[in-house]
Each structure stands twice: as C-alpha cells, then as structure tokens.
Amino acid sequence: MNAVIDRLGSLETWELLSYLVTVIGLPAAIFAFLYENRKERANQEDEVHQLLSDNYQDFLKIALENPDLRLFSTEGTPTLTGEQRERKLIMFSILVSLFERAYVMMYERRMSKTEMRRWTAWEDYMKEWCRREDFRQSLKQLLPGEDAEFVAYIEDMAARTEQG
C-alpha cells in the first residue's frame, strides 16, 4: 500500500512540476526568445548603419581625391571639361545609389528614437547635397529606374531645398 501512495505522491509531484513549467517556464521562454530577437534585430540595424556609414566615408574619400570637381564647394562648377563632367556625374550616381540604399534599408514611416536618430543623419546628408544646384539638376538623369518611394522622397527634398 505504501508503494501505491508513494507512486501517487510522485505522480502529483510531477503533475505539479508540469503546471509550474507551463505557468512559469513557458512565459519565461517566450520572453527570452522575444528579448533575443529584439537584440539580434538591433545588432543587424547597427551593422547596416555602420556599413552604410562606411560607404559614405569611402565616397567622401573619393570626392577628396577629385578636388578639381569642387564637390565640397557651395558654388557650382560651371567650367568643367567633358571628362570632369562625366566624373562628377559618376560621383553623383554613386551618391544617389548610396542614398537610395540608406532609404530602402533604414527609412520607415514609424521609427524608434534610435532609428530616427540614424535616419536623420542620412536626411542631413541628402539635404546637404540637395543644396547644390548641379546635384539637383543631375537627379533628372540619375533617378529613373530607382525605387519609386525614394525618388518621390528625394525629389520633394530637392524641391524644398531649392525653394529655400
């Protein structure tokens, strides 16, 4: 008889433990999964932002290697040779491609504070370049075929920047 009672006690203990796992363990596992998921997403966003930033730094280095194009000047460069105009258009093409990539990978209508801070930096870069008349003029040639939402975004920005 004691063996039967010991067995029942053991069954009740296992049943109690299974309830505890269900009530405590399952929510804890879900929480841990969601936490790790969020952490992984944040790491991926950091990585994307860093790669894009590195690409922009590379662009700036190339621009520095081409001082004759006067890409850091607030005035345009009206008297360029054909070869210089082509190099400048290539530089602007690289820049538009980088801006589009940043837009597609980072811009969302609703963003967290961190996402907004990152995006604002890219928006500032875009505004800076949109202040240049020659960049705005090149957009007509460079934007066809790009992401439609990005095209609308940068064209609006260029128009607002041109107006003052």
VOVOZA-388940 format. One line per 8 residues: number of its first residue (from 0); for each residue x, y, z of N, C-alpha, C, O. Coordinates in nm, 3 decimals, padded with zeros to 5 digits. Layout:
<atoms>
NUM> X/Y/Z/X/Y/Z/X/Y/Z/X/Y/Z ~ ...
</atoms>
This chain:
<atoms>
0> 00.082/-00.119/00.000/00.000/00.000/00.000/00.086/00.126/00.000/00.054/00.223/-00.068 ~ 00.197/00.124/00.076/00.287/00.240/00.079/00.346/00.266/-00.060/00.368/00.382/-00.097 ~ 00.370/00.162/-00.134/00.425/00.178/-00.269/00.326/00.252/-00.358/00.365/00.336/-00.439 ~ 00.197/00.220/-00.342/00.092/00.288/-00.422/00.085/00.435/-00.381/00.075/00.523/-00.467 ~ 00.091/00.464/-00.251/00.085/00.602/-00.201/00.209/00.679/-00.249/00.199/00.794/-00.292 ~ 00.327/00.613/-00.242/00.449/00.679/-00.290/00.439/00.711/-00.439/00.484/00.816/-00.484 ~ 00.380/00.619/-00.514/00.362/00.640/-00.657/00.267/00.754/-00.684/00.294/00.836/-00.772 ~ 00.157/00.762/-00.610/00.061/00.872/-00.626/00.126/01.004/-00.589/00.106/01.104/-00.658
8> 00.203/01.006/-00.482/00.273/01.128/-00.442/00.369/01.172/-00.550/00.382/01.291/-00.580 ~ 00.436/01.075/-00.609/00.529/01.103/-00.715/00.456/01.158/-00.837/00.504/01.251/-00.902 ~ 00.340/01.100/-00.869/00.258/01.148/-00.981/00.211/01.291/-00.956/00.215/01.375/-01.046 ~ 00.167/01.319/-00.835/00.121/01.453/-00.801/00.236/01.553/-00.809/00.218/01.667/-00.853 ~ 00.355/01.510/-00.767/00.471/01.598/-00.776/00.502/01.631/-00.922/00.527/01.747/-00.956 ~ 00.500/01.529/-01.007/00.527/01.552/-01.149/00.419/01.640/-01.212/00.449/01.726/-01.295 ~ 00.298/01.618/-01.174/00.188/01.699/-01.226/00.205/01.845/-01.183/00.186/01.937/-01.262 ~ 00.242/01.865/-01.055/00.264/02.000/-01.004/00.380/02.065/-01.078/00.372/02.183/-01.113
16> 00.487/01.991/-01.101/00.602/02.045/-01.173/00.566/02.081/-01.318/00.613/02.181/-01.371 ~ 00.482/01.999/-01.380/00.443/02.030/-01.517/00.359/02.157/-01.522/00.370/02.235/-01.616 ~ 00.275/02.179/-01.421/00.197/02.303/-01.415/00.290/02.423/-01.395/00.270/02.529/-01.456 ~ 00.391/02.406/-01.309/00.485/02.516/-01.286/00.560/02.552/-01.414/00.580/02.669/-01.445 ~ 00.602/02.449/-01.488/00.671/02.474/-01.615/00.579/02.549/-01.709/00.620/02.644/-01.776 ~ 00.453/02.506/-01.715/00.358/02.571/-01.804/00.332/02.715/-01.762/00.327/02.805/-01.846 ~ 00.314/02.737/-01.634/00.279/02.870/-01.584/00.400/02.964/-01.579/00.386/03.083/-01.609 ~ 00.516/02.913/-01.543/00.633/03.000/-01.527/00.732/02.982/-01.642/00.779/03.080/-01.700
24> 00.762/02.860/-01.674/00.866/02.832/-01.773/00.831/02.876/-01.914/00.915/02.933/-01.983 ~ 00.710/02.851/-01.958/00.670/02.886/-02.094/00.673/03.038/-02.115/00.731/03.083/-02.214 ~ 00.612/03.118/-02.026/00.622/03.263/-02.045/00.768/03.313/-02.038/00.806/03.404/-02.111 ~ 00.848/03.252/-01.951/00.989/03.293/-01.942/01.062/03.260/-02.072/01.144/03.339/-02.118 ~ 01.032/03.146/-02.130/01.095/03.108/-02.257/01.052/03.203/-02.369/01.134/03.244/-02.451 ~ 00.925/03.238/-02.372/00.875/03.332/-02.473/00.942/03.468/-02.455/00.985/03.529/-02.553 ~ 00.952/03.515/-02.331/01.018/03.642/-02.303/01.163/03.639/-02.349/01.210/03.732/-02.413 ~ 01.234/03.532/-02.316/01.375/03.519/-02.355/01.389/03.518/-02.507/01.481/03.580/-02.561
32> 01.299/03.448/-02.575/01.301/03.444/-02.721/01.279/03.583/-02.780/01.353/03.625/-02.869 ~ 01.179/03.653/-02.731/01.150/03.788/-02.781/01.264/03.884/-02.752/01.299/03.967/-02.837 ~ 01.322/03.874/-02.635/01.434/03.960/-02.597/01.553/03.937/-02.691/01.613/04.032/-02.741 ~ 01.587/03.811/-02.714/01.699/03.780/-02.803/01.669/03.823/-02.946/01.758/03.869/-03.017 ~ 01.544/03.808/-02.988/01.503/03.851/-03.122/01.523/04.001/-03.138/01.577/04.047/-03.239 ~ 01.478/04.077/-03.041/01.491/04.223/-03.044/01.638/04.264/-03.043/01.679/04.355/-03.114 ~ 01.715/04.196/-02.962/01.858/04.225/-02.951/01.928/04.197/-03.085/02.012/04.274/-03.130 ~ 01.892/04.086/-03.147/01.950/04.049/-03.276/01.912/04.151/-03.383/01.995/04.188/-03.466
40> 01.788/04.196/-03.381/01.742/04.296/-03.479/01.818/04.427/-03.460/01.859/04.490/-03.558 ~ 01.837/04.468/-03.336/01.912/04.591/-03.308/02.056/04.577/-03.357/02.111/04.673/-03.412 ~ 02.116/04.461/-03.339/02.252/04.438/-03.387/02.258/04.445/-03.539/02.353/04.500/-03.596 ~ 02.158/04.389/-03.606/02.153/04.394/-03.751/02.137/04.538/-03.800/02.201/04.578/-03.897 ~ 02.052/04.616/-03.732/02.033/04.756/-03.769/02.162/04.834/-03.749/02.197/04.919/-03.831 ~ 02.234/04.806/-03.640/02.364/04.870/-03.616/02.462/04.837/-03.727/02.535/04.924/-03.775 ~ 02.462/04.712/-03.767/02.553/04.668/-03.872/02.521/04.735/-04.005/02.612/04.781/-04.075 ~ 02.393/04.742/-04.040/02.352/04.809/-04.163/02.392/04.956/-04.160/02.448/05.008/-04.257
48> 02.365/05.021/-04.048/02.401/05.162/-04.035/02.551/05.181/-04.049/02.595/05.274/-04.116 ~ 02.629/05.096/-03.987/02.775/05.107/-03.993/02.825/05.084/-04.135/02.914/05.156/-04.181 ~ 02.770/04.986/-04.205/02.813/04.960/-04.342/02.781/05.078/-04.433/02.863/05.118/-04.516 ~ 02.661/05.133/-04.417/02.624/05.250/-04.498/02.713/05.369/-04.466/02.757/05.441/-04.556 ~ 02.740/05.390/-04.338/02.828/05.499/-04.297/02.968/05.482/-04.354/03.030/05.578/-04.400 ~ 03.018/05.359/-04.352/03.149/05.331/-04.411/03.149/05.361/-04.561/03.245/05.416/-04.614 ~ 03.040/05.325/-04.628/03.029/05.353/-04.772/03.028/05.504/-04.798/03.087/05.550/-04.895 ~ 02.960/05.579/-04.712/02.959/05.725/-04.730/03.098/05.783/-04.706/03.140/05.874/-04.777
56> 03.169/05.731/-04.607/03.306/05.775/-04.583/03.395/05.744/-04.703/03.481/05.825/-04.740 ~ 03.375/05.628/-04.764/03.450/05.593/-04.885/03.419/05.691/-04.997/03.509/05.733/-05.071 ~ 03.292/05.728/-05.011/03.253/05.826/-05.112/03.325/05.959/-05.087/03.378/06.020/-05.180 ~ 03.327/06.003/-04.962/03.393/06.129/-04.929/03.543/06.124/-04.962/03.599/06.224/-05.006 ~ 03.606/06.009/-04.940/03.747/05.995/-04.974/03.768/06.008/-05.125/03.863/06.073/-05.170 ~ 03.679/05.947/-05.203/03.688/05.958/-05.349/03.667/06.104/-05.391/03.737/06.153/-05.480 ~ 03.573/06.170/-05.327/03.549/06.312/-05.358/03.673/06.395/-05.327/03.707/06.487/-05.402 ~ 03.741/06.364/-05.217/03.864/06.435/-05.182/03.976/06.411/-05.284/04.061/06.497/-05.306
64> 03.973/06.295/-05.345/04.074/06.261/-05.446/04.047/06.330/-05.580/04.127/06.322/-05.672 ~ 03.933/06.399/-05.589/03.895/06.470/-05.712/03.865/06.616/-05.683/03.753/06.662/-05.705 ~ 03.964/06.690/-05.633/03.938/06.829/-05.593/03.898/06.920/-05.709/03.833/07.022/-05.689 ~ 03.937/06.882/-05.831/03.903/06.966/-05.946/03.753/06.972/-05.972/03.706/07.062/-06.041 ~ 03.677/06.877/-05.916/03.531/06.878/-05.933/03.462/06.972/-05.836/03.344/07.004/-05.852 ~ 03.537/07.017/-05.736/03.486/07.112/-05.636/03.356/07.064/-05.572/03.260/07.140/-05.559 ~ 03.353/06.938/-05.533/03.231/06.880/-05.475/03.202/06.930/-05.335/03.090/06.915/-05.286 ~ 03.300/06.990/-05.270/03.276/07.043/-05.136/03.254/07.194/-05.137/03.241/07.256/-05.032
72> 03.250/07.249/-05.256/03.227/07.393/-05.270/03.077/07.421/-05.267/02.997/07.341/-05.317 ~ 03.040/07.534/-05.210/02.897/07.569/-05.210/02.854/07.622/-05.346/02.735/07.617/-05.380 ~ 02.949/07.672/-05.423/02.916/07.716/-05.558/02.925/07.598/-05.654/02.993/07.499/-05.625 ~ 02.858/07.610/-05.764/02.865/07.505/-05.865/03.001/07.507/-05.934/03.087/07.587/-05.899 ~ 03.018/07.421/-06.031/03.141/07.413/-06.108/03.106/07.432/-06.255/03.094/07.334/-06.329 ~ 03.090/07.557/-06.298/03.038/07.582/-06.432/03.134/07.548/-06.546/03.088/07.508/-06.653 ~ 03.262/07.562/-06.528/03.356/07.542/-06.639/03.432/07.413/-06.623/03.552/07.413/-06.593 ~ 03.364/07.305/-06.644/03.429/07.173/-06.637/03.448/07.119/-06.778/03.370/07.149/-06.869
80> 03.552/07.041/-06.795/03.573/06.972/-06.922/03.472/06.858/-06.931/03.405/06.825/-06.834 ~ 03.463/06.799/-07.047/03.373/06.685/-07.066/03.408/06.570/-06.973/03.320/06.506/-06.916 ~ 03.536/06.545/-06.959/03.582/06.436/-06.871/03.546/06.466/-06.725/03.505/06.377/-06.652 ~ 03.562/06.592/-06.683/03.527/06.630/-06.547/03.377/06.619/-06.523/03.334/06.572/-06.418 ~ 03.298/06.661/-06.621/03.151/06.649/-06.607/03.110/06.502/-06.592/03.021/06.469/-06.514 ~ 03.176/06.417/-06.668/03.146/06.274/-06.659/03.184/06.218/-06.522/03.108/06.141/-06.463 ~ 03.302/06.256/-06.471/03.342/06.210/-06.338/03.246/06.260/-06.231/03.212/06.187/-06.138 ~ 03.203/06.384/-06.244/03.109/06.440/-06.146/02.976/06.365/-06.152/02.917/06.336/-06.048
88> 02.930/06.335/-06.272/02.804/06.260/-06.284/02.819/06.121/-06.222/02.726/06.072/-06.158 ~ 02.933/06.058/-06.241/02.957/05.927/-06.179/02.957/05.940/-06.028/02.900/05.856/-05.958 ~ 03.020/06.045/-05.977/03.022/06.068/-05.832/02.880/06.087/-05.779/02.844/06.031/-05.676 ~ 02.801/06.166/-05.850/02.662/06.188/-05.808/02.582/06.058/-05.819/02.493/06.033/-05.737 ~ 02.613/05.976/-05.917/02.545/05.847/-05.932/02.575/05.756/-05.813/02.485/05.690/-05.761 ~ 02.700/05.753/-05.771/02.738/05.675/-05.653/02.662/05.726/-05.531/02.611/05.647/-05.451 ~ 02.656/05.857/-05.519/02.588/05.918/-05.405/02.439/05.887/-05.404/02.384/05.853/-05.299 ~ 02.373/05.899/-05.519/02.230/05.869/-05.527/02.207/05.722/-05.494/02.111/05.689/-05.424
96> 02.292/05.635/-05.542/02.279/05.492/-05.513/02.292/05.467/-05.363/02.217/05.387/-05.306 ~ 02.386/05.534/-05.300/02.405/05.520/-05.155/02.284/05.573/-05.079/02.238/05.511/-04.984 ~ 02.233/05.688/-05.121/02.114/05.745/-05.056/01.994/05.654/-05.072/01.916/05.635/-04.978 ~ 01.978/05.596/-05.190/01.866/05.504/-05.212/01.879/05.382/-05.121/01.781/05.339/-05.061 ~ 01.998/05.328/-05.112/02.020/05.212/-05.026/01.988/05.246/-04.881/01.926/05.167/-04.810 ~ 02.031/05.363/-04.836/02.002/05.406/-04.700/01.851/05.420/-04.681/01.797/05.378/-04.578 ~ 01.783/05.478/-04.778/01.638/05.497/-04.769/01.567/05.362/-04.760/01.483/05.340/-04.673 ~ 01.601/05.272/-04.851/01.533/05.142/-04.857/01.560/05.060/-04.730/01.471/04.991/-04.681
104> 01.681/05.068/-04.679/01.716/04.984/-04.565/01.684/05.045/-04.430/01.671/04.973/-04.331 ~ 01.672/05.178/-04.423/01.659/05.241/-04.292/01.531/05.321/-04.271/01.485/05.335/-04.158 ~ 01.472/05.373/-04.378/01.357/05.462/-04.360/01.229/05.382/-04.337/01.199/05.286/-04.409 ~ 01.155/05.423/-04.238/01.022/05.368/-04.211/00.933/05.485/-04.169/00.981/05.585/-04.116 ~ 00.807/05.471/-04.192/00.715/05.579/-04.154/00.712/05.597/-04.002/00.703/05.709/-03.952 ~ 00.719/05.488/-03.930/00.724/05.493/-03.783/00.857/05.435/-03.739/00.891/05.321/-03.771 ~ 00.932/05.516/-03.665/01.065/05.472/-03.622/01.081/05.494/-03.472/01.020/05.583/-03.413 ~ 01.165/05.411/-03.413/01.202/05.430/-03.273/01.296/05.552/-03.266/01.338/05.604/-03.369
112> 01.327/05.594/-03.145/01.418/05.709/-03.129/01.553/05.681/-03.193/01.610/05.766/-03.261 ~ 01.604/05.561/-03.172/01.735/05.525/-03.228/01.729/05.522/-03.380/01.817/05.576/-03.447 ~ 01.625/05.461/-03.435/01.610/05.456/-03.580/01.597/05.598/-03.637/01.654/05.629/-03.741 ~ 01.521/05.682/-03.568/01.502/05.819/-03.615/01.634/05.896/-03.612/01.664/05.973/-03.703 ~ 01.712/05.877/-03.507/01.841/05.944/-03.497/01.932/05.903/-03.612/01.999/05.987/-03.672 ~ 01.934/05.775/-03.643/02.017/05.728/-03.755/01.967/05.784/-03.887/02.046/05.831/-03.970 ~ 01.835/05.780/-03.906/01.779/05.828/-04.032/01.804/05.978/-04.049/01.834/06.022/-04.160 ~ 01.792/06.054/-03.943/01.811/06.199/-03.950/01.950/06.233/-04.002/01.967/06.331/-04.074
120> 02.050/06.153/-03.965/02.185/06.176/-04.016/02.187/06.162/-04.168/02.249/06.243/-04.237 ~ 02.120/06.059/-04.220/02.115/06.041/-04.366/02.035/06.152/-04.433/02.070/06.199/-04.540 ~ 01.930/06.191/-04.369/01.849/06.300/-04.423/01.932/06.429/-04.431/01.920/06.505/-04.527 ~ 02.015/06.452/-04.331/02.103/06.569/-04.333/02.202/06.562/-04.449/02.227/06.663/-04.516 ~ 02.257/06.444/-04.474/02.348/06.429/-04.589/02.274/06.462/-04.719/02.326/06.534/-04.804 ~ 02.153/06.410/-04.732/02.076/06.434/-04.853/02.045/06.583/-04.871/02.057/06.637/-04.981 ~ 02.006/06.648/-04.763/01.977/06.791/-04.770/02.101/06.869/-04.811/02.095/06.960/-04.894 ~ 02.213/06.832/-04.753/02.339/06.899/-04.784/02.368/06.893/-04.934/02.404/06.994/-04.995
128> 02.352/06.775/-04.993/02.380/06.760/-05.135/02.272/06.824/-05.221/02.300/06.876/-05.329 ~ 02.148/06.821/-05.173/02.039/06.882/-05.250/02.051/07.035/-05.255/01.986/07.099/-05.337 ~ 02.133/07.093/-05.169/02.156/07.238/-05.175/02.238/07.276/-05.299/02.235/07.391/-05.343 ~ 02.309/07.180/-05.354/02.390/07.206/-05.474/02.300/07.199/-05.597/02.232/07.099/-05.621 ~ 02.301/07.306/-05.674/02.219/07.310/-05.795/02.259/07.200/-05.893/02.172/07.136/-05.953 ~ 02.389/07.176/-05.910/02.433/07.075/-06.005/02.388/06.935/-05.962/02.359/06.851/-06.048 ~ 02.382/06.908/-05.832/02.332/06.779/-05.786/02.183/06.767/-05.816/02.137/06.664/-05.867 ~ 02.107/06.874/-05.783/01.962/06.871/-05.811/01.936/06.849/-05.959/01.847/06.773/-05.997
136> 02.014/06.917/-06.044/01.997/06.903/-06.189/02.028/06.759/-06.235/01.962/06.707/-06.325 ~ 02.127/06.697/-06.174/02.164/06.562/-06.215/02.061/06.458/-06.174/02.057/06.348/-06.231 ~ 01.976/06.491/-06.077/01.876/06.395/-06.032/01.783/06.354/-06.146/01.739/06.239/-06.153 ~ 01.753/06.447/-06.236/01.665/06.415/-06.350/01.721/06.300/-06.432/01.647/06.217/-06.485 ~ 01.852/06.295/-06.443/01.917/06.191/-06.521/01.940/06.064/-06.438/01.941/05.954/-06.493 ~ 01.959/06.079/-06.307/02.001/05.965/-06.224/01.885/05.889/-06.159/01.902/05.772/-06.122 ~ 01.770/05.951/-06.144/01.662/05.886/-06.068/01.576/05.787/-06.146/01.519/05.697/-06.083 ~ 01.563/05.798/-06.277/01.480/05.697/-06.346/01.529/05.555/-06.317/01.648/05.524/-06.327
144> 01.434/05.470/-06.281/01.466/05.331/-06.251/01.496/05.304/-06.105/01.511/05.189/-06.065 ~ 01.504/05.408/-06.026/01.530/05.389/-05.882/01.397/05.359/-05.811/01.290/05.370/-05.870 ~ 01.406/05.321/-05.684/01.289/05.291/-05.602/01.193/05.410/-05.605/01.233/05.523/-05.579 ~ 01.067/05.384/-05.637/00.969/05.491/-05.657/00.949/05.576/-05.532/00.937/05.698/-05.542 ~ 00.946/05.515/-05.416/00.927/05.591/-05.292/01.049/05.678/-05.264/01.036/05.792/-05.219 ~ 01.167/05.624/-05.290/01.289/05.703/-05.272/01.291/05.821/-05.368/01.326/05.932/-05.330 ~ 01.253/05.797/-05.493/01.251/05.904/-05.594/01.159/06.017/-05.546/01.197/06.134/-05.553 ~ 01.040/05.983/-05.500/00.947/06.086/-05.451/01.007/06.160/-05.333/00.995/06.282/-05.323
152> 01.071/06.087/-05.244/01.130/06.146/-05.124/01.240/06.246/-05.159/01.239/06.358/-05.110 ~ 01.334/06.205/-05.242/01.449/06.292/-05.273/01.407/06.408/-05.363/01.461/06.518/-05.351 ~ 01.312/06.383/-05.454/01.263/06.493/-05.538/01.193/06.599/-05.454/01.210/06.719/-05.477 ~ 01.115/06.556/-05.356/01.049/06.650/-05.265/01.153/06.728/-05.186/01.142/06.849/-05.170 ~ 01.253/06.658/-05.137/01.358/06.723/-05.061/01.434/06.825/-05.147/01.464/06.936/-05.102 ~ 01.464/06.785/-05.269/01.536/06.876/-05.360/01.452/06.999/-05.390/01.504/07.111/-05.394 ~ 01.323/06.981/-05.411/01.235/07.095/-05.438/01.227/07.188/-05.319/01.234/07.310/-05.334 ~ 01.214/07.132/-05.200/01.209/07.215/-05.078/01.340/07.288/-05.054/01.341/07.403/-05.012
160> 01.450/07.221/-05.082/01.583/07.281/-05.062/01.604/07.394/-05.162/01.661/07.498/-05.128 ~ 01.559/07.373/-05.285/01.575/07.474/-05.391/01.496/07.601/-05.357/01.541/07.713/-05.384 ~ 01.378/07.583/-05.296/01.293/07.696/-05.263/01.346/07.774/-05.143/01.304/07.887/-05.119 ~ 01.435/07.716/-05.071/01.493/07.789/-04.958/01.462/07.725/-04.832/01.504/07.773/-04.726
</atoms>
